């Protein structure tokens, strides 16, 4: 028993470390994309495409990776995935044209698939009442986004942007080798290709709950990825900061959005996925309401003459609200996967692949929409306006599909006593 416990925690530690590095690589363009944009003269929409394209590959590959993890086990799939990204990462440093970055970015995006592999791999080493915590700890590897914002700007300033992919390629190779030596294989965790058909695995696509969970995850993860990619550029454009300070302040959103995921897993184990997700969406909605208001100057004609007023968030208040929303997103990412481990214990891999794909697609589409909205409206906070609308729709969906039916079921089981006069 002690040996099994040691193996379980060794797997979580190795997987979390590997996922952190994979997330650093996946978020690389959030920093190096800024000097690349300047060198190539890209507009906001093109910049959105540049930083989002790796997210597309990472999203599309999550479903097959989840299926392979269920069939063959997480260790071998995770190891091969990391090795497959080493050369594409390195080749980014040799790119000179816009399409070069798009093509290499597509291949580098494969690193994102490590989430789907690792979440199923770690969960299967723990009993059901501790899976939320285990998945939350693994998910804390999202802090790779924050680590990237701390490490990459220093490398860019000291050696130029091309050094970043070179360093990350070496780091990925070393991490892959270390992961193999500190992780373990449990044959019982793999279903075996002969036992489960692809048709049986994909049957979950007919389940409405899977699509609902996908919608939640497209906010708490897709929104997290999109804003992590966008925030450094936002600080530079909105407040005039340099790249190092902008990236540092952007970690105020990225760090809690990753580190506190483990707390979200504990909350979900204790209070249930539904309750935690419901409050996460409400907190996010309130934060986005304030973030959406653009910098505004207006004049009121009073009896004593015109008076000018300014309404808008300064950098400090903006960072505090982003930090709060980062906490909410972190907890929500864990609570959504608690839904999955509760409802689909035997095929966590494929369901997490579907949900992860939806979350990743949110992270791909949203930065492009952010850029297009800024180009169209000229309002930088339009990104938060879009997010506000998406969260509002999700809250309504959750109310009519979960909250209201639960209230009706409770009333049916505990009817009010009749009153006689």
Residue, then its C-alpha position, 0 to 999 in steps of 0.5 A: x500500500x505504501x509503495x502504491x501511494x509513493x508511486x501515485x504521488x511520484x506520478x502526480x509530481x512528475x506529471x505536474x512538472x512536465x505539464x508546467x513545461x508544456x504550458x510554458x512552451x504553449x504560451x511562448x508566443x504571448x511574449x515572443x509574439x510582441x517583438x515578432x509583431x513589431x518586426x513583421x508589422x502585424x495588425x491586432x488581428x494577425x497578432x491574435x492569429x499568431x498567439x492563438x494558432x498553437x492553441x488550435x492544434x492543442x485543442x484538436x489533438x486532445x480528443x485522440x490523445x484522451x482516447x489513446x490514454x484510455x487505451x494504452x495508459x498515460x505514461x507512454x503517451x505523455x512521454x512521446x508527446x513531449x519528445x514530438x515537440x522538441x524539434x518544432x520548438x527549436x525551428x521557431x528560432x529559425x523562422x523569418x516569415x509570418x507563415x513560418x511562425x504559423x506552421x511551427x506554431x501549429x506543431x508546437x501546439x501539440x504540447x497542450x495535449x499533455x493536459x488531457x493525457x495527464x489529467x486521466x493519468x493522475x486521476x486513475x492513481x487515486x480513489x474517487x474521493x481524492x481525484x479532485x485534489x489529484x487533478x487539481x494539483x496536476x492542473x496547477x501546471x497551468x502556472x507555466x503561463x506565469x513562469x513563461x511571463x517571468x522567464x521569457x521577457x528576461x531572455x528576450x531583453x538579454x539575448x533576443x526573442x530567438x533564444x527563447x525557443x532554443x532554451x525551451x527546446x532543451x528544457x522540453x527534452x530534459x523534462x521528458x527524460x526526467x518524466x520517464x524516470x520518475x513516473x510509473x506504469x499501471x497496466x490496469x489503467x489502460x483499457x486495451x485497444x481490443x476491449x474498447x472500440x472507437x465507436x464506444x469511446x465516442x458515444x459520449x458525444x451524444x451526452x448533453x452533459x458533456x457539452x454543458x461541461x465543455x461550455x463551462x470549461x471553454x470559459x474557465x480554461x479557454x478564457x484563461x488561455x486567451x487572456x493569458x495570451x492577451x494580457x501582456x499586449x493589453x498592459x503595453x497598449x492600455x497603460x504604456x508599460x514596457x514588455x518586462x513590467x507588462x509581463x510581470x503584471x500579467x502574472x497577477x492573473x496567470x499565477x492564481x489561475x494555475x496554482x490555486x487549481x489544487x484548492x479548487x479540487x479540494x473545494x469540489x471534493x468537499x462541496x460538490x462540482x455544481x456548487x463550486x462551478x455556479x459561484x465561479x461563474x457568478x464571481x467571473x461575471x462581476x469581475x468582467x462587468x467592471x473590466x468591460x467599462x472602457x476608459x471614458x472622459x465626459x463633460x457635464x454642463x452644470x450651472x457653474x460651467x462645464x465639468x470634466x470627469x474620467x471613468x476607468x480602471x487604473x493599472x492597480x485596480x485592473x490587476x486586482x480584479x484580474x487577480x480575483x478572476x484568476x482565482x475564480x478561473x483556477x477553482x472553476x477549472x478543477x470543479x469542471x473536471x470533478x464533474x467528469x470524474x464523478x459522472x464518467x469514472x471509466x472513460x475519463x480520458x475520452x471525456x476529458x479529451x472532448x471537454x479539453x478540446x472545447x476549452x482549447x478551442x475557446x483559447x484559440x478563437x477568443x484571442x482572434x476575436x479579441x484582436x478583431x474586436x479591437x480593430x473593428x471598434x477601437x475599444x481595448x476592453x471589448x475583449x472583456x465585453x465579449x467574455x461577459x456575454x459568454x459567461x452570462x449565457x453559460x449562467x443561464x444555461x446552468x440555471x435552466x439545466x441544473x439549478x432549476x431542476x435540482x430545486x424542482x426535485x427538492x420540492x418534489x421530495x419535500x413538499x410543503x405541508x398543506x394549510x387548512x383554514 
